[in-house]
Amino acid sequence: MTIGNFLLSFLSVLNAMSPYLLLGFLIAGVLHVFVPKRFYAVEGMHCNHCKAAVEQSVGKLKGVETCEATPAANTLVVTGTASENDVRKAVEQAGFEFKGMK
């Protein structure tokens, strides 16, 4: 296979994939705009048990679609419409220190 044949094949595949790539980018953009994602700083998490306690407490809140705690980075990522004050209360109720938005 020559470099010319390779480039021609590559461009052909790229051309065939382009509508699907564009659709994927469009969907990702819409999700990014309409699904708010908030990053919070939470201190005191050291293990997976801590992670589960924070996620369970925050996950019960009205308006929380998803939440994911990362003990190593001391972060909590929440998607949905729950207020920062409600998230603060849930984190503190779980026994951890809420440090606010990142």
PyMOL commands that set and color helices and strands:
alter all, ss='L'
color gray80, all
select helices_A, chain A and resi 3-34+48-59+71-73+84-93
alter helices_A, ss='H'
color red, helices_A
select strands_A, chain A and resi 37-43+64-70+75-80+97-101
alter strands_A, ss='S'
color yellow, strands_A
deselect
rebuild
show_as cartoon
